[in-house]
Amino acid sequence: MVHEIALTIKPTLKCNMKCRHCFNGDDLKRVEMTGVGTVCQFIESACREYSDVKVTFHGGEPTLAGNAFYREVFAFQKQMIDKYHVRFANNFTTNGLLLDDELIELLVANQTLINISFDGPYHDFLRQHKERVYEKIGQVKAKGGRVRAFCTISKGSYEHLTEIYKWFNERKIDFKILPIEPRGYAAVDQELLMDTDHFIHVLTDTYRYWIKDRSCKIRFYTFEEFASLRRDTQFKPFWFHREIALNPDGKIYPFGRPNDVQFCLGEPSDDLRISSCFTSSEYERMLGILEKLRGEYCTDCDSSGVCNGVCICMSYMYVQDDALLRYSCNQSDRIFKAVLDINDEIINDFRRGETEEYSDTIKRKFGDIHKDGEET
Ligand SMILES: C[S@@+](CC[C@H](N)C(=O)[O-])C[C@H]1O[C@@H](n2cnc3c(N)ncnc32)[C@H](O)[C@@H]1O
């Protein structure tokens, strides 16, 4: 029995920021807006079958749905808790511009993890309004909110990755990096893309710095994930049958990403069963395409044991073009290899008992590795 489901809800694809790299590309010009009634039907269908419901509000820019929309959705979640005894975990991914006191308080009251897209000192290379977004992060924190910066790194910033990490650490802002991918506008304007060799070099330098930085006061989500990677474990167990999305057109799709609109799984209704979306012919058709791609891309890839095909499957949800898929797969493969090599060095140090220099996070993550000869 599966208890968990992750819903992505995109109230609109419209956006009030003009990011040069956005994977939604010209879809941002679409004007549909999902009605709150449809959103509630979708949420209730999840509650009928699952006990842990993760909801991510995304877009486009989700704040454009307006505060009243979220007041209704969160009030409805409370009804669902009473009716089905479910647990909700809410995430809200926003550019931050329209976060006012009322919305922040509502999100905080509903224990929402607020992901604010913010690239630190290099924010204005891809986006606008650096100071305003930075202030919004401060406002969320001042109200006791859980905030995490989503920092996209691109040609305009990646050479400064260590500096970017220090910048977030000094300001005590948890963050995650999103390496730019050739999708949407970034697939057209390839000037924004990083040189992969150089990126891997900078990434490993920064990872090496972080693993020994005992002054780290923040959560650096990307590197925490790196530190959990092992050669004999899978990066992510498959996320099929665990995620499903509602798009602004009021229809259901596998992940709510630009290229999965070819697999419409239906519409919310009073008798919708999400589990039957996963057994529908369209979902099966998608799985068939992905299985074929894994056959093509993963067979000769050294990282496939760890990545388990997640790289190619996730990329296909954004783009279909072979060259773009190869770019993303190659970048992921190089990241896995570089990180696993460093993790091997850490493991060897731990086996020799040389743990002194490492940060507490690394000591915790590698805590099961003991000095040779000692009991485990
Ligand atoms: C598409 S936005 C949508 C939600 C909201 N409007 C926001 O700005 O956070 C979500 C995140 O995806 C990232 N993103 C968009 N296009 C990307 C690309 N081509 N490569 C990597 N990340 C990208 C953005 O930088 C942003 O942090």
The ligand as a Tripos MOL2 file, in Angstrom:
@<TRIPOS>MOLECULE
LIG
   27    29     1     0     0
SMALL
NO_CHARGES

@<TRIPOS>ATOM
      1 C1         10.2060   27.9500  -13.6670 C.3       1 LIG1
      2 S1         10.2780   28.7340  -12.1150 S.3       1 LIG1
      3 C2          8.5610   28.6660  -11.6940 C.3       1 LIG1
      4 C3          8.2000   29.1440  -10.3180 C.3       1 LIG1
      5 C4          8.3460   30.6230  -10.0090 C.3       1 LIG1
      6 N1          7.8520   31.5040  -11.0080 N.3       1 LIG1
      7 C5          9.7800   30.9340   -9.6590 C.2       1 LIG1
      8 O1         10.3500   31.8620  -10.2420 O.co2     1 LIG1
      9 O2         10.3250   30.2750   -8.7830 O.co2     1 LIG1
     10 C6         11.0410   27.5400  -11.0070 C.3       1 LIG1
     11 C7         12.5670   27.4850  -11.0270 C.3       1 LIG1
     12 O3         12.9880   26.8580  -12.2140 O.3       1 LIG1
     13 C8         14.2430   27.4160  -12.5830 C.3       1 LIG1
     14 N2         14.5020   27.2750  -14.0050 N.ar      1 LIG1
     15 C9         13.7810   27.7810  -15.0050 C.ar      1 LIG1
     16 N3         14.3510   27.4820  -16.1880 N.ar      1 LIG1
     17 C10        15.4660   26.7770  -15.9480 C.ar      1 LIG1
     18 C11        16.4880   26.2100  -16.7650 C.ar      1 LIG1
     19 N4         16.4760   26.3460  -18.0660 N.pl3     1 LIG1
     20 N5         17.4940   25.5320  -16.1460 N.ar      1 LIG1
     21 C12        17.5090   25.4250  -14.7890 C.ar      1 LIG1
     22 N6         16.5840   25.9490  -13.9710 N.ar      1 LIG1
     23 C13        15.5720   26.6270  -14.5320 C.ar      1 LIG1
     24 C14        14.0330   28.8750  -12.2510 C.3       1 LIG1
     25 O4         15.2740   29.5570  -12.1660 O.3       1 LIG1
     26 C15        13.2690   28.8210  -10.9580 C.3       1 LIG1
     27 O5         14.1450   28.8430   -9.8670 O.3       1 LIG1
@<TRIPOS>BOND
     1     1     2 1
     2     2     3 1
     3     2    10 1
     4     3     4 1
     5     4     5 1
     6     5     6 1
     7     5     7 1
     8     7     8 2
     9     7     9 1
    10    10    11 1
    11    11    12 1
    12    11    26 1
    13    12    13 1
    14    13    14 1
    15    13    24 1
    16    14    15 ar
    17    14    23 ar
    18    15    16 ar
    19    16    17 ar
    20    17    18 ar
    21    17    23 ar
    22    18    19 1
    23    18    20 ar
    24    20    21 ar
    25    21    22 ar
    26    22    23 ar
    27    24    25 1
    28    24    26 1
    29    26    27 1
@<TRIPOS>SUBSTRUCTURE
     1 LIG1         1 GROUP 0 **** ****
